[in-house]
Structures are given as C-alpha cells and as structure tokens.
Amino acid sequence: MMTLMEKMGLPGLFFLVCFVYPIPHTIALRNLILVILVGASLFCIAKRPRRLDAIDWSIFRPSAGLLIALTLWLLLQSALISPRSAEALEMFRGDWLVALAVALVAMVSTLTVREVDPDRLILALVLALLAHIILLFGYQIAVWLSTGYFPWHKTPFAEKDYHSMLATILAVLSLGDLVARAINSRRCFPCAWYWVVAVLMLCCTANLTLWARSGNIIIAVEFVVCCVIFVALAPASGTKRTALVITLVALLGIGGWLSVHSDSRWSGLQEAAEIAFDTENHLAWRDSKTYPRPLTKAGDPVEESAYLRLAWAKVGVEQIALYPLGLGYGHKALGWAVERSYGVSTGLESSHSGLIDFTLANGIPGLVLWLALTAALTLAGWRGFRQYGSPAGLMLTLSVIAYLVRCLLDGHLSGFRLEMYAFFVGVLIVRQLQESSRCD
C-alpha cells in the first residue's frame, strides 16, 4: 500500500518542478523544490527500503558508460584544451553537472514509487505541461477579446520557444501513450484515449498560434516515426493499418498547411537562405544593430529569424573546421570563435543550434560521444518497449529523438532546457525499468 507521501507528496513536487522550471527568474525556487523533493524521496526510501537488485539495469549500461566518457571528455577538454579554461570550467560546473544532478534526483525520486498504473509521477508532469498550455491559451484569448486581434506568437511570459518546448514535450508523451495503447494495449496516462488525442491537438494548436516552426517540425518528425512504428508492429489488420496511416498523414498534411499559411515567414525562407550564406558581404549576423539587415529582391529587409540562424549556422560550421577539438564548454563558443577569427566582439554568443554550439565548444569528439549517448538511450528505450511492452520505453525513445531534432534547430543544449530534458529522461528510464521488471 502506498504511503501518503508516495500517493500525493511526490507527485505534487513533480508537478511543481515541471511547472516552475520554464518560468524565468525562478532558479532559487526551483532549487528549493528540488531539495525538498530529494528530502521527501529519502524519507520514503528510509520508511520503506527498496530492493534495487530487483531491477535489471543492464539495458542502460552502455548509456551509463557513454555518459561517463562524455563527462570526462568535457572536463578534460575544458581544463586542458580550451583557451578559456576558467570560463569553460565554470559553465561546465553550473550547466552540465547541474543537469546530471537533476537527472539523478529524478531517478531517485521515481524509484520511491512502486505502483505503475496509474503512473502518478508521469501524470503529474503531464498536468504541469498542460497547465502551461492552458495558461497560454487563456492569455491569448484574453488579449483577443480585449483588442479584437489574435495575438499570434505572443505569450504570457518569456519567449515563445519556452512555450513551444513545453507543448512539444507534451505532444511527444501523448504520441508515445497512444502508440503504446494501439500496439500493446498499455498506457501511461490514466484516461481514455480520446482525452489523450485532445491533449495532442491542443499541443499542435499551441505551436501554430506561437508560429513555432521548430516545434511544428519536431511534431511532424514524431508523427512520421510513430506511423512507421505502428505499420511495423500494430496487431490490426492491413485495412485498419492503412486507414489509420492515411488518417495520420492527412492530419500531418493539414497541420503542415496550417503552419505554412498561418506563418508568413515560410514564404521567404529560400531567399533568406541564399542571402544568409553570403556571410562575407552581408554582416548583419555579427551585430544587427551595427549592420543593417540585407534586402530581398523586392527591396524588403530579409526575414530576421531565418537569416540570422542560417548565417550563424554557416559561420559555426566553418569555425568547427578551424577548431575541431573545441574552445571549451558553454553556449558562448560561437562568440569566442568569431572573436578569435574575425577580431571582433559584438556580444554574439550562440549559433542558436545546440548541436553546432556543442560541437564548437567541445569538439568533434564531444559531438560523437553525445550522438552515441543519444543513440544508446534511443535503443534502450526501444528495447524496453519491444521486449516488455513498456510505454515509458517508447516515450523515452520518442523524447530523445525529439530533443535531438530540437537541438539541431534551436540552442537548447544548455541551461534550464537541458536540465528539463535530463529530468524527463531520468523519470522515463526508471519507469521503463519498473514496468519491465513486472513483465519478467
């Protein structure tokens, strides 16, 4: 029988962690909640000791080995190779080590709850994410009613990519739950399937109202992955499979059409790319306040977001070729590289691609180890789903893929985004192992 702390306390703390994390200027509050979560978890473990030998951790042994190797490389690279060792080591401590600590807290806390159905901890995380989406819609509707104009890409707080990230995480978890239900008749969300579909639609709508191109791309990729999984594994007849795949493809097409037509920036993407790759003649990528944005053939300023991201990506790749072993841990590596190569310091820090930033900071060996860790986690989650029917295993696989795509498109491989990813991965790893151990 679950104690009151397991039944209500830990899920409540999980909700608070997930809800507070993306809110700016709440570092002290989030750290306080994490400390309380650690204390509550240790209290539960002391009250009712868990037998860790009952869980087979071997499926994640390669992931653990790669994580240790990656951490050692990041440390040695920042200490011995980086020309800015002091800054790199400080960011390594305050970013990477904090993310590892958050993942450990998530795993220890999840270990204290023995019941799997309903999955209270994952439900708490889902409700926290859903609360943010409802808050977003409430704000947008209130502005719409008061002004008469719908506030596209406007948010109640922070930048729109904060909210897009939350909507995308929830969409990925929802897709994992739906596919697990369809294939193995197992679930993580303690509600009927149509409620999960409704949540998924809310997430897609949120990304549309935010004009979040990256979020829409990630959800599209996850839709394709889920279609492939369903076609390969679903026990339904060929006709039912075909009908469902056609439905999913139609929804994907409708979503893509809505994204393109609701966000005018898509139309100028090709011309923005042509201009952005000419980084020698167009210098706005260095400092848009000093250098004016280039003009399109029609005489209009090029679309800012696409131009800057593509120009920074090109410069970042060029700098990786110059510094294949990296410049030191941190999201500021592009700024360091530009200062060394061009002799200018304009305040530029990130390329807004997490993978480019990570490679420029930690070198090609760091990127190889990160991709290997990503692949190991993806395969471990997939094995848990295929061998034991674990819904959390499928959610882990989809979440890792989504984060990889997100880091390619946005600068999310640092800060609170990395910590949130570490927290979710820690929870899903333990839930997968707990679900799998019950199937042995």
Backbone hydrogen bonds, N-H to C=O, Kabsch-Sander energy under -0.5 kcal/mol:
donor,donor_aa,acceptor,acceptor_aa,energy
7,K,3,T,-2.5
8,M,4,L,-2.7
9,G,4,L,-1.3
10,L,5,M,-3.0
12,G,8,M,-2.1
13,L,9,G,-2.2
14,F,10,L,-2.6
15,F,11,P,-2.4
16,L,12,G,-2.1
17,V,13,L,-2.6
18,C,14,F,-2.4
19,F,15,F,-2.5
20,V,16,L,-2.7
21,Y,17,V,-2.1
23,I,20,V,-1.8
26,T,23,I,-0.7
30,R,26,T,-3.0
31,N,27,I,-2.5
32,L,28,A,-2.1
33,I,29,L,-2.3
34,L,30,R,-2.2
35,V,31,N,-2.3
36,I,32,L,-2.4
37,L,33,I,-2.5
38,V,34,L,-2.3
39,G,35,V,-2.4
40,A,36,I,-2.8
41,S,37,L,-2.3
42,L,38,V,-2.6
43,F,39,G,-2.1
44,C,40,A,-2.1
45,I,41,S,-2.5
46,A,42,L,-2.6
47,K,43,F,-2.2
48,R,44,C,-2.4
52,L,50,R,-1.0
54,A,51,R,-1.3
55,I,52,L,-1.6
57,W,55,I,-0.9
60,F,57,W,-1.8
61,R,58,S,-1.6
64,A,60,F,-2.3
65,G,61,R,-2.5
66,L,62,P,-2.4
67,L,63,S,-2.3
68,I,64,A,-2.3
69,A,65,G,-2.3
70,L,66,L,-2.7
71,T,67,L,-2.4
72,L,68,I,-2.4
73,W,69,A,-2.2
74,L,70,L,-2.7
75,L,71,T,-2.1
76,L,72,L,-2.8
77,Q,73,W,-3.2
78,S,74,L,-2.0
79,A,75,L,-2.1
80,L,76,L,-2.9
81,I,76,L,-0.6
81,I,77,Q,-1.7
82,S,77,Q,-2.4
84,R,327,L,-0.7
85,S,82,S,-0.6
88,A,84,R,-2.7
89,L,85,S,-3.0
90,E,86,A,-1.8
91,M,87,E,-2.2
92,F,88,A,-2.4
93,R,89,L,-2.3
94,G,90,E,-2.5
95,D,91,M,-1.5
96,W,91,M,-0.7
97,L,92,F,-2.2
98,V,93,R,-0.5
99,A,95,D,-2.1
100,L,96,W,-2.2
101,A,97,L,-2.2
102,V,98,V,-2.5
103,A,99,A,-2.3
104,L,100,L,-2.2
105,V,101,A,-2.4
106,A,102,V,-2.4
107,M,103,A,-2.2
108,V,104,L,-2.7
109,S,105,V,-2.5
110,T,106,A,-2.1
111,L,107,M,-1.9
112,T,108,V,-0.7
112,T,109,S,-0.9
113,V,110,T,-1.3
114,R,112,T,-0.6
119,D,188,C,-0.8
120,R,118,P,-1.4
123,L,119,D,-2.2
124,A,120,R,-2.2
125,L,121,L,-1.9
126,V,122,I,-2.6
127,L,123,L,-2.7
128,A,124,A,-1.8
129,L,125,L,-2.2
130,L,126,V,-2.8
131,A,127,L,-2.2
132,H,128,A,-1.4
133,I,129,L,-1.7
134,I,130,L,-2.6
135,L,131,A,-2.3
136,L,132,H,-2.3
137,F,133,I,-2.6
138,G,134,I,-2.7
139,Y,135,L,-2.2
140,Q,136,L,-2.5
141,I,137,F,-2.9
142,A,138,G,-2.1
143,V,139,Y,-2.3
144,W,140,Q,-2.4
145,L,141,I,-2.7
146,S,142,A,-1.8
147,T,143,V,-2.2
148,G,144,W,-2.6
152,W,150,F,-2.0
153,H,209,T,-3.4
154,K,151,P,-2.1
162,Y,159,E,-1.1
163,H,159,E,-0.8
164,S,160,K,-2.5
165,M,161,D,-2.1
166,L,162,Y,-1.5
167,A,163,H,-2.4
168,T,164,S,-2.5
169,I,165,M,-2.4
170,L,166,L,-2.2
171,A,167,A,-2.1
172,V,168,T,-2.4
173,L,169,I,-2.2
174,S,170,L,-2.3
175,L,171,A,-2.4
176,G,172,V,-2.3
177,D,173,L,-2.2
178,L,174,S,-2.4
179,V,175,L,-2.5
180,A,176,G,-2.2
181,R,177,D,-2.1
182,A,178,L,-2.2
183,I,179,V,-2.1
184,N,180,A,-2.4
185,S,180,A,-0.6
185,S,181,R,-1.1
186,R,180,A,-1.2
191,C,189,F,-2.3
195,W,192,A,-1.0
196,V,192,A,-1.2
197,V,193,W,-2.3
198,A,194,Y,-2.0
199,V,195,W,-2.2
200,L,196,V,-2.4
201,M,197,V,-2.5
202,L,198,A,-2.1
203,C,199,V,-2.2
204,C,200,L,-2.2
205,T,201,M,-2.6
206,A,202,L,-2.5
207,N,203,C,-2.0
208,L,204,C,-1.7
209,T,205,T,-2.6
210,L,206,A,-1.5
211,W,208,L,-1.1
212,A,207,N,-2.4
213,R,211,W,-1.2
216,N,212,A,-2.2
217,I,213,R,-2.3
218,I,214,S,-2.5
219,I,215,G,-2.3
220,A,216,N,-2.1
221,V,217,I,-2.5
222,E,218,I,-2.5
223,F,219,I,-2.4
224,V,220,A,-2.1
225,V,221,V,-2.4
226,C,222,E,-2.6
227,C,223,F,-2.3
228,V,224,V,-2.3
229,I,225,V,-2.4
230,F,226,C,-2.7
231,V,227,C,-2.6
232,A,228,V,-2.1
233,L,229,I,-2.2
234,A,230,F,-2.7
241,R,237,S,-2.5
242,T,238,G,-2.5
243,A,239,T,-2.5
244,L,240,K,-2.5
245,V,241,R,-2.9
246,I,242,T,-2.6
247,T,243,A,-2.1
248,L,244,L,-2.7
249,V,245,V,-2.9
250,A,246,I,-2.5
251,L,247,T,-2.5
252,L,248,L,-2.5
253,G,249,V,-2.7
254,I,250,A,-2.8
255,G,251,L,-2.7
256,G,252,L,-2.5
257,W,253,G,-2.5
258,L,254,I,-2.7
259,S,255,G,-2.3
260,V,256,G,-2.4
261,H,257,W,-2.4
262,S,258,L,-1.9
263,D,259,S,-1.1
264,S,262,S,-0.5
266,W,263,D,-1.5
267,S,264,S,-0.9
268,G,265,R,-0.8
269,L,266,W,-1.6
272,A,268,G,-2.1
273,A,269,L,-2.1
274,E,270,Q,-2.0
275,I,271,E,-2.0
276,A,272,A,-2.7
277,F,273,A,-1.9
278,D,275,I,-1.3
279,T,277,F,-1.3
282,H,278,D,-1.8
283,L,281,N,-0.6
286,R,283,L,-1.7
287,D,283,L,-1.0
290,T,287,D,-0.6
291,Y,287,D,-2.8
296,T,300,D,-3.3
299,G,296,T,-1.7
302,V,294,P,-2.8
307,Y,303,E,-2.1
308,L,304,E,-2.8
309,R,305,S,-2.3
310,L,306,A,-2.3
311,A,307,Y,-2.5
312,W,308,L,-2.9
313,A,309,R,-2.2
314,K,310,L,-2.2
315,V,311,A,-2.5
316,G,312,W,-2.8
317,V,313,A,-2.4
318,E,314,K,-2.1
319,Q,315,V,-2.3
320,I,316,G,-2.0
321,A,317,V,-1.6
322,L,318,E,-1.0
323,Y,319,Q,-2.2
326,G,323,Y,-1.8
327,L,360,L,-1.6
328,G,361,A,-3.2
333,A,330,G,-0.9
334,L,349,E,-0.8
335,G,349,E,-1.6
336,W,332,K,-2.0
337,A,333,A,-2.7
338,V,334,L,-2.7
339,E,335,G,-2.1
340,R,336,W,-2.0
341,S,337,A,-2.8
342,Y,338,V,-2.8
343,G,338,V,-0.6
343,G,339,E,-0.9
344,V,338,V,-0.7
354,G,407,C,-1.0
354,G,410,D,-2.8
355,L,407,C,-1.9
357,D,353,S,-2.8
358,F,354,G,-2.7
359,T,355,L,-2.3
360,L,356,I,-2.7
361,A,357,D,-2.1
362,N,358,F,-3.0
363,G,359,T,-2.1
364,I,324,P,-3.2
366,G,362,N,-0.9
367,L,363,G,-1.9
368,V,364,I,-2.6
369,L,365,P,-2.3
370,W,366,G,-2.3
371,L,367,L,-2.8
372,A,368,V,-2.2
373,L,369,L,-2.4
374,T,370,W,-2.4
375,A,371,L,-2.5
376,A,372,A,-2.5
377,L,373,L,-2.5
378,T,374,T,-2.3
379,L,375,A,-2.6
380,A,376,A,-2.3
381,G,377,L,-2.4
382,W,378,T,-2.1
383,R,379,L,-2.6
384,G,380,A,-2.1
385,F,381,G,-1.8
386,R,382,W,-3.0
387,Q,383,R,-2.8
388,Y,383,R,-0.5
388,Y,384,G,-1.3
389,G,385,F,-1.3
390,S,384,G,-1.8
394,L,390,S,-1.5
395,M,391,P,-2.5
396,L,392,A,-2.5
397,T,393,G,-2.2
398,L,394,L,-2.6
399,S,395,M,-2.6
400,V,396,L,-2.5
401,I,397,T,-2.1
402,A,398,L,-2.5
403,Y,399,S,-2.3
404,L,400,V,-2.1
405,V,401,I,-2.2
406,R,402,A,-2.6
407,C,403,Y,-2.6
408,L,404,L,-1.4
409,L,405,V,-1.8
410,D,406,R,-3.2
412,H,410,D,-1.9
414,S,412,H,-0.5
417,R,414,S,-0.7
418,L,414,S,-1.1
419,E,415,G,-1.8
420,M,416,F,-2.6
421,Y,417,R,-2.2
422,A,418,L,-2.5
423,F,419,E,-2.3
424,F,420,M,-2.5
425,V,421,Y,-2.6
426,G,422,A,-2.4
427,V,423,F,-2.2
428,L,424,F,-2.6
429,I,425,V,-2.5
430,V,426,G,-1.7
431,R,427,V,-2.5
432,Q,428,L,-2.4
433,L,429,I,-2.1
434,Q,430,V,-2.7
435,E,431,R,-2.6
436,S,432,Q,-2.7
437,S,433,L,-2.4
438,R,434,Q,-1.1
439,C,436,S,-1.3
440,D,436,S,-0.6
440,D,437,S,-0.5
